[in-house]
Amino acid sequence: MKSLLCLLLVFSTGAFAAEENQFKPLKDVRSQMTFKPLSDEDKELIISYTRTLFSKVYVNLEHKMSIYPTNPLADLKIIEDRYHEMDEVEFHQRMLAIYTSVRDFHVNYNLPKPYACYSSLTGFSLQKMKANKIIVTSVNLNLKNLSPDLQKLTPGDELVSYQNTSPLSYIKSRSAAVGASTPDAVIVQGVFDLYFRSHYGSILQKDNEITASFKRPNGEEYSIVAPWIARFNPDCLKEKTEEKVQSGKTDENLREVKLKERKKFFLNWKNKFITFFKNKLPLVKKKFLNSETSLVDLSAPHTTKHPNLFWKVIPYQGQNFGYLKLDSFDAPEGTNAAVAEVKKVLTQNLADTSALVIDLRGNYGGQISFAEKMAALFGAMPVKSIPFYVRANDFMSFMFKDDPSWLKLMIPQGNNNTLVGPGNLTTLTDLSRVSQSYFGKVVLLTNSECFSSCDLFSAVMKDYARVKIYGTDHSTFGGGANVWATGYMKPAFESIDMPVPPQNISMRVTARHAHRLADNSLIEDRGVATDVILDEETDDLLTQNSTVVAKIYNDFLKDPTLKKSSDTFVEFEQKSFQVHGDNLVNLIASVGNIDYISVFKNKKFVQRFEKDEEDKIAITLNSKNTPYGTESVEIYGFDRDSSTRLPVLRTSLLLETLPEFKKLQDLNVIGDVITTTYPKNADCGWQKSANALLLEGYCPETSTEATLSIELPQTETILSFDLIMDTEPDYDFFEIVAIVNGVETQLMEPVSQPQNESFRISLGAFAGKNIDLKFKVISDEAFSGKGGSISNIQIQ
């Protein structure tokens, strides 16, 4: 048996043979891992950058100081008084301590290359399971010449001591250096720290080796001495990650990048181990399996165009359940492409499943807009943009000088450095274009590695009551925020005469932090709480059989509203319907094992409908939506023969109301077919008068719009009108947009200064199409000034 296990471990790492120039004992390369000299001017510049970042940009400073024993600016003053006495190692170490002291994974001080291109590893990986038990999950025996004791290790063995103390005590002693905040995240990141350290953001450890004791499943204990092995990544010197992060095109930071790199590095070992373990050694496999525990096979999921998205339909006790795995919210082809790929999987591959598990374990985040838009795929009502807050000061005003939506929040506060908000990173218009694409029951599966955008997605799904959250930890990581790098802020630093930091040293801090939609509470340091905590068994970590997902599926089966079999159904030809004209929609449903259905709209009972002799149910619904509005329709199916009076099935529909497009030649007075909307006060905002729109001098509104829905001829047409605007400059904005098939095109740049002129705008690009023309006015708090008007509206 031992020889089989050794064979297994060699097989598991065959594709990752150690190259001499990449893997060496740490003690042999210490002399090479040095920093280039820093002049006093260099150190002063790094200190100035750090002072600006923490005093002007870092949005979490006061919050962190209130819950942790940290005062970054005071610690920085100590360095400022003594930096001329410090060598490079001490200086960098003290700077790192400032950035990690706030326990914010979005806050980084990244060391210069080539030092940053090194990492230290032990040759094996570990993972936390239930009751904070830590076990070996993979071993790279290709490193046995550098670390002979690796041959003693077997996946599944429990770590019982580390550096002559308990693993949890050691982890606790390094919690500040690890930088995580929530208790579970501290342990999980601390476990990584036991076997892998990236020197992008950590000074070389003093120890050349670790001593550890392990216990096998049969109770046998043994000890090992494992040298730290240094790995140099030559590609690091050519990496463009720095430019990508600094460009502002991604919401992740380099710590996230390195966490993902570390995870991928060791996951390769684990996956090779699992494949061989599962398919080639069934006798060894029995060593780990608990015959009393239900298992779900998660092996061989289907891949997609998105590199981190996987799916599988899993038959389980007579049901077909869905499984969706998302490893990150990165969007390499853009947010819209990523959302479209998720939607495609939901509508084409998982539509017929009874319920769905979205597995987010180990998802370290990515694009915030991807997370927000993906949440919109799982509910009938559109989601709101996540509220973010930011500091108001001259430095930040410079950063937002081309973003009026944020600038208008900051200008009234001047340079007082208070937090202002809420503002949004994704517009409501963008979110409204994403509609519900899955209509079954949905749950999330999370852990304390769900970070950043993953925190945000979990929060939105929870706040809209769309999911129950199952997790292997008490909460997600707790870091919903938008991070900025010094490179991204380069223009602002140049405006205060600060050149770029020396040696390509970069720093990052949280510039905008997110609050919950439900209660406006901060996500940082809290995360999103787990509703049902599930313990991971050895199977979950060492095989592709999941006890955790099986437990969730068992809970699904207890749900009386879940479709019980393929013979019980309510089927419509489609899942969403467009309502035109008279706002009436007629639906025909085919049913099985259903005698009648009850219809609820927006959680209110509408009507009961009985089936006919042909097992059909005819439904007529009236929609009171404004154009492009949506309504959720819940369908509950009942079986009279059921022993309970509970519904035996639940499904959902989405009603979307479209405007009635008038032909241009049928229009007499354009003003007669313009619709106006104002979210709060129906007594002010745009008022119609023949071919004109009037705006009051003062209106306690934040937005108003007038919409003209028409069918344009095949020939080119011109929109003409006279505009008079005398509202408050820089606070009230007027614009015109065109919407065709849900795609918005700006026809006129937003104007804010007083206007009194005529406009002619070509609509030739929309010839022969149904088009919505929207005349918008947006304000900070209320429209003020003398008001305005749009008159002589014509399309010719």
Sequence and secondary structure as in RCSB ss.txt:
>XXXX:A:sequence
MKSLLCLLLVFSTGAFAAEENQFKPLKDVRSQMTFKPLSDEDKELIISYTRTLFSKVYVNLEHKMSIYPTNPLAD
LKIIEDRYHEMDEVEFHQRMLAIYTSVRDFHVNYNLPKPYACYSSLTGFSLQKMKANKIIVTSVNLNLKNLSPDL
QKLTPGDELVSYQNTSPLSYIKSRSAAVGASTPDAVIVQGVFDLYFRSHYGSILQKDNEITASFKRPNGEEYSIV
APWIARFNPDCLKEKTEEKVQSGKTDENLREVKLKERKKFFLNWKNKFITFFKNKLPLVKKKFLNSETSLVDLSA
PHTTKHPNLFWKVIPYQGQNFGYLKLDSFDAPEGTNAAVAEVKKVLTQNLADTSALVIDLRGNYGGQISFAEKMA
ALFGAMPVKSIPFYVRANDFMSFMFKDDPSWLKLMIPQGNNNTLVGPGNLTTLTDLSRVSQSYFGKVVLLTNSEC
FSSCDLFSAVMKDYARVKIYGTDHSTFGGGANVWATGYMKPAFESIDMPVPPQNISMRVTARHAHRLADNSLIED
RGVATDVILDEETDDLLTQNSTVVAKIYNDFLKDPTLKKSSDTFVEFEQKSFQVHGDNLVNLIASVGNIDYISVF
KNKKFVQRFEKDEEDKIAITLNSKNTPYGTESVEIYGFDRDSSTRLPVLRTSLLLETLPEFKKLQDLNVIGDVIT
TTYPKNADCGWQKSANALLLEGYCPETSTEATLSIELPQTETILSFDLIMDTEPDYDFFEIVAIVNGVETQLMEP
VSQPQNESFRISLGAFAGKNIDLKFKVISDEAFSGKGGSISNIQIQ
>XXXX:A:secstr
 HHHHHHHHHHHTGGG   TTTEEEHHHHGGG       HHHHHHHHHHHHHIIIII TTHHHHHHHSS  HHHH
HHHHHHHGGG  HHHHHHHHHHHHHHT  TT EEE  TTGGGEEEE SEEEEE GGG EEEEEE GGGTTT GGG
GG  TT EEEEETTB HHHHHHHTHHHH   SHHHHHHHHHHHHHEEETTSS   S SEEEEEEE TTS EEEEE
EE EEEE GGGGG  HHHHHHTTS S  HHHHHHHHHHHHHHHHHHHHHHHHHHT HHHHTTT  TTS  EE  S
 EE SSTTEEEEEEEETTEEEEEEEE  B  TT HHHHHHHHHHHHHHTSTT SEEEEE TT   B HHHHHHHH
GGG SS      EEEE SHHHHHHTTT HHHHHHHGGGTTS  EEEEE SS HHHHHT      SEEEEEE TT 
 THHHHHHHHHHHTT  EEEESSSB     EEEEETTTTHHHHHHTT    GGG EEEEEEEEEB TTT  B TT
T  B SEE    HHHHHSSEEHHHHHHHHHHHT TTS  STTSEEE S SEEEE TTTEEEEEEEEES SEEEEE
ETTEEEEEEE  TTSEEEEEEE    TT EEEEEEEEE TT SSSS SEEEEEEEEE    EEGGG S GGGGEE
EE SS TTSSEEEETTEEEE S BS SEEEEEEEEE  SS  EEEEEEEEEE TTTEEEEEEEEETTEEEEEEEE
E S EEEEEEEE GGGTTSEEEEEEEEEESS B EEEEEEEEEEE 
